[in-house]
Amino acid sequence: MKTEYLNSVKKQFEYYKAVGERTFEQLDEKDFFWQCNEDSNSIAIIVNHLWGNMKSRWTNFLTADGEKNWRKRDLEFESVIKTKNELLDKWNEGWKCLFDALGTINEYNFDTKIYIRNQEHSILEAINRQLMHYPYHIGQIVYIGKMVKGNQWKSLTISKGKSNQFNTEKFSKGKHKGHFSDDLD
């Protein structure tokens, strides 16, 4: 059960990482820094926040509080990323930290209690907490991408009005094991 849960969690994180990256592929450099207004976040700001959170939560995941004293959370919401390359570097660094940490969890340490802001969590609770947090922000990234691209936006999931066609194709293949991210829906 523990191994099955960890494998499922990894697939879900991979799925949301892919959703973000499929959004990035549609954007021009300037699009990463677009803000609806001065109080809203750009994609670059959201990525910077995700990076800061991932680095803090997943560095020394099993042995140190998830809110590191070196984290500067308030700065994560400032326009500190200046280029697409810098954004992609932070994006990949954050996800690598997460996946490396998940790789350290096994059936022998799964019951370890960890702390986030000095509050005890089971590993399952800590993972689920982040599994809710990251898709929330990735949804924001997608929404901003859709606003910026307008009519040029290419759907990441089942295109509007195409559900029946999609389902007909899926059901024509018979029952099969697959990865839910195959649909990106």
C-alpha positions as MATLAB code, in Angstrom:
seq = 'MKTEYLNSVKKQFEYYKAVGERTFEQLDEKDFFWQCNEDSNSIAIIVNHLWGNMKSRWTNFLTADGEKNWRKRDLEFESVIKTKNELLDKWNEGWKCLFDALGTINEYNFDTKIYIRNQEHSILEAINRQLMHYPYHIGQIVYIGKMVKGNQWKSLTISKGKSNQFNTEKFSKGKHKGHFSDDLD';
ca = [
       0.000    0.000    0.000;
       2.773    2.468    0.911;
       4.713    1.766   -2.282;
       1.536    2.013   -4.345;
       0.727    5.375   -2.720;
       4.232    6.733   -3.379;
       4.117    5.605   -7.010;
       0.712    7.244   -7.434;
       1.916   10.483   -5.849;
       4.951   10.606   -8.126;
       2.713   10.158  -11.172;
       0.396   12.922   -9.984;
       3.291   15.340   -9.401;
       4.705   14.418  -12.836;
       1.299   15.128  -14.364;
       1.061   18.625  -12.888;
       4.672   19.379  -13.785;
       3.798   18.408  -17.383;
       0.724   20.672  -17.344;
       2.945   23.592  -16.363;
       5.519   22.741  -19.005;
       2.889   22.381  -21.736;
       1.758   25.872  -20.791;
       5.333   27.195  -20.928;
       5.739   25.771  -24.451;
       2.986   28.074  -25.716;
       4.414   31.254  -24.224;
       6.778   33.891  -25.517;
       9.442   35.220  -23.145;
       7.451   38.359  -22.291;
       4.383   36.273  -21.407;
       6.094   34.845  -18.312;
       6.197   38.341  -16.794;
       2.704   39.572  -17.711;
       0.562   40.692  -14.779;
      -3.147   41.463  -14.916;
      -2.497   44.340  -12.495;
       0.201   45.350  -10.024;
      -1.351   43.257   -7.241;
      -1.507   40.054   -9.288;
       1.218   37.499   -9.785;
       2.957   36.784  -13.059;
       3.860   33.243  -14.059;
       7.458   34.096  -13.103;
       6.374   35.092   -9.594;
       4.315   31.920   -9.190;
       7.245   29.786  -10.351;
       9.536   31.607   -7.925;
       7.110   30.847   -5.090;
       6.813   27.187   -6.109;
      10.610   26.949   -6.238;
      10.990   28.488   -2.781;
       8.317   26.248   -1.315;
       9.704   23.103   -2.931;
      13.269   23.833   -1.840;
      12.121   24.524    1.710;
       9.687   21.642    2.074;
      11.723   18.918    0.386;
      15.338   19.703    1.387;
      16.219   17.261    4.176;
      12.556   16.247    4.126;
      12.848   13.493    6.725;
      15.149   15.284    9.154;
      14.529   19.052    9.140;
      11.476   21.263    9.509;
       9.881   21.991    6.131;
       9.984   25.732    6.763;
      13.711   26.412    6.532;
      15.183   29.439    8.283;
      16.938   30.412    5.022;
      13.657   30.633    3.117;
      12.586   34.181    2.277;
       8.914   33.554    1.459;
       7.966   37.220    1.069;
      10.640   37.636   -1.622;
       9.083   34.769   -3.560;
       6.257   37.146   -4.473;
       8.557   39.807   -5.920;
       9.677   40.073   -9.544;
      13.112   38.550   -9.006;
      13.177   36.210  -12.017;
      14.254   38.217  -15.075;
      14.522   35.685  -17.918;
      12.764   32.580  -19.190;
      15.983   30.585  -18.718;
      16.204   31.630  -15.068;
      12.536   30.668  -14.638;
      13.103   27.236  -16.187;
      16.190   26.664  -14.039;
      14.224   27.388  -10.858;
      11.275   25.313  -12.061;
      13.499   22.304  -12.712;
      15.519   22.760   -9.516;
      12.367   22.805   -7.399;
      10.901   19.708   -9.028;
      14.228   17.866   -8.777;
      14.319   18.589   -5.049;
      10.781   17.202   -4.695;
      11.398   14.034   -6.718;
      14.749   13.390   -5.006;
      13.042   13.640   -1.610;
      10.204   11.346   -2.655;
      12.863    8.861   -3.725;
      14.168    8.690   -0.152;
      10.841    7.537    1.271;
      10.343    3.822    1.654;
       8.368    1.319    3.717;
      10.927    1.533    6.546;
      10.779    5.314    7.073;
       7.212    5.922    5.892;
       5.953    6.287    9.460;
       8.510    8.981   10.309;
       6.942   12.122   11.736;
       8.059   15.300   10.043;
       7.466   18.940   10.847;
       6.347   21.965    8.858;
       6.475   25.222   10.808;
       6.949   23.138   13.948;
       3.660   21.277   13.363;
       3.863   17.498   13.259;
       2.783   15.754   10.053;
       2.791   12.176    8.908;
       4.607   11.731    5.623;
       1.247   11.099    4.002;
      -0.131   14.402    5.371;
       2.959   16.346    4.284;
       2.865   14.923    0.767;
      -0.873   15.507    0.424;
      -0.436   19.077    1.642;
       1.962   19.786   -1.223;
      -0.092   17.744   -3.685;
      -2.925   20.196   -3.071;
      -0.716   23.299   -3.054;
       1.229   22.841   -6.285;
      -1.735   22.107   -8.603;
      -3.462   25.196   -7.191;
      -0.594   27.341   -8.462;
      -0.172   25.396  -11.686;
      -3.845   26.080  -12.382;
      -3.044   29.771  -11.968;
      -0.173   29.420  -14.424;
      -2.475   27.785  -16.972;
      -5.137   30.443  -16.479;
      -2.627   33.252  -16.980;
      -1.304   31.473  -20.067;
      -4.838   31.262  -21.474;
      -5.431   34.969  -20.781;
      -2.157   35.985  -22.402;
      -2.532   33.796  -25.512;
      -6.241   34.378  -26.044;
      -7.373   32.780  -29.313;
      -3.874   31.364  -29.873;
      -4.164   29.127  -26.786;
      -4.045   25.393  -27.508;
      -6.037   23.321  -25.037;
      -3.982   21.158  -22.692;
      -6.827   18.745  -22.090;
      -9.905   17.723  -24.013;
     -10.787   20.582  -26.338;
     -14.066   22.380  -25.808;
     -16.859   20.515  -27.584;
     -14.709   17.422  -28.161;
     -15.611   15.296  -25.094;
     -17.752   12.779  -27.003;
     -15.093   12.297  -29.667;
     -12.414   11.854  -27.003;
     -14.497    9.334  -25.024;
     -15.420    7.379  -28.164;
     -11.728    7.019  -28.970;
     -10.825    5.994  -25.405;
     -13.631    3.437  -25.111;
     -12.847    1.957  -28.539;
      -9.516    0.718  -27.174;
     -11.090   -1.487  -24.508;
     -10.040   -1.574  -20.887;
      -6.350   -1.042  -20.370;
      -3.854    0.064  -17.812;
      -2.639    3.513  -18.488;
      -1.290    6.594  -16.893;
      -3.923    9.209  -16.167;
      -1.590   11.893  -17.479;
      -1.976   10.398  -20.952;
      -5.182   12.442  -21.145;
      -3.898   15.608  -19.474;
      -7.452   16.071  -18.207;
];
